[in-house]
Amino acid sequence: MANFSDLIGTPFKTGGRGPDYFDCYGLVMEMAKRDGIELPDFGTHSNQGVISALVGASLPQWEEVSQKAGAVVLIRIGRYVSHVGYMINDDEMIHSWDQANGVSTLKVDTWKNRIVGFYKHVGN
């Protein structure tokens, strides 16, 4: 698992791809890169319906896996899948969210009623 301590506290910004700002997917891209995995950039949208549609359209590029370090966790906010985190061990994730003041870690069970699943990127 890649080191991430330098990311904690980095401010949230929609479209943030680092290093000064991260949105949730930008942070997931950075964490995957640190683990030697290049993820595609699906762009950034503020409309949750658009985000959810992009997630659905890209699901064939992802494989569902168990809850473990290195997995990307999809989270439903309201009625849309519009948030992601990156598992740093079996029960904690790192994520970037405006309501968390940027990059932070937390127990994934905090979101257990909103979790859609855990995934790894398998390509086109």
N, C-alpha and C positions, 0 to 999 in steps of 0.2 A: 504494500500500500504506500502510495506516494505521500511525502510530507505535505502538510497543508497548513501548518501553524501560521505561516506568513500571510495567508489569505483571510484569517479571522479578522473581522472588523472592516474589511474592504466595503465601501459603500455600495448600495444597490443603485442601479440606474438601468432603465429599460434600454435594451440594446447593448448593454455593457459586456464587452468581451475581454476585459482586462487590459492592462494590469491595474488601472486606477479605479475601475468600476466593474461590477458584474451584475447581470441579471441571472435568473436561476439557470437557464440553459447555458449561458456563457460560462458560469462556474462549473457546470457539469462537463462542458468541453475542456476546460482547463484541467480539471481533476483527471479526466480520461487521458489527456495528453501526458500528464505527469506519470500515468500508469502505462504509457507507451501505446495508447489507442487514439487514433484520429477519428473524431466524430464529425459528421457533416453539419454544416451550419444551415439551419432551416430558416434563418432570418428572425427578426424580432417584430412582434405585433402586440399592440396594446389591447386589441379586441379579443376577448376570451373565446368567442365563437370561432374566430380564425385560427387561434392557437389550437383549439380542440380539433378542428378539421385537419390541420397540418399533422398533429399527432396521429390521428386516425389514418391518414394517407401514408404515413411513414412506418406504420406498425409492421409491414412485411420485412422491413430492414432490421427488425429487432426480434430477439428470442426471449421468451419468458424464462426467468431463472429463479432460484431460491433467494431468500433474503440473506445476502452476504456482502462482504466487502467488495467494492468495485461494481456493484449493481446500480443501475439508475432506477430510482423509484418515481413512478408516475402518481401524481396526487390530483384529486378532483377538488376544485374550489367552486362552491356552488354547484351548478349543474354541468360544469365543463372540466375536462382534464386540462389544466393550465399551469401546473407547477411541477417542477422536478427537483430531485435531490440526488446526491451521490452517497452511497453507503460507504462509511469509513471503517466499519466493523459489522458484526452481525446484528447490532441493535441501535446504532447511531448513524445519522446522516449529516452531511454538510450541505447547506443550501444558502441561497441568497434571496432575500425577500424584503420588500420595502417595509413591511410591518415588523420585521426583526432588525431593522436598521442595518441591513447588509448581510454580509457573510457570517454565519454562525453554525454551530452544531447543536443537535438535540436528539433525544431518543425518538426513534421512528414511531414508536407506539403513541406518541403525542398526536400523530395524524392517522392512527389505525382505522378510523371510520371513513377516511377519505382516500386511502391508498387503493389504487387501481391494480398495481402489480409492480414487480421488479423485473428489469430487463437488461440485456446486454446487446450491443450493436453487432450485427452479423453481416452488414453490408447490403449491397443492392440485391 
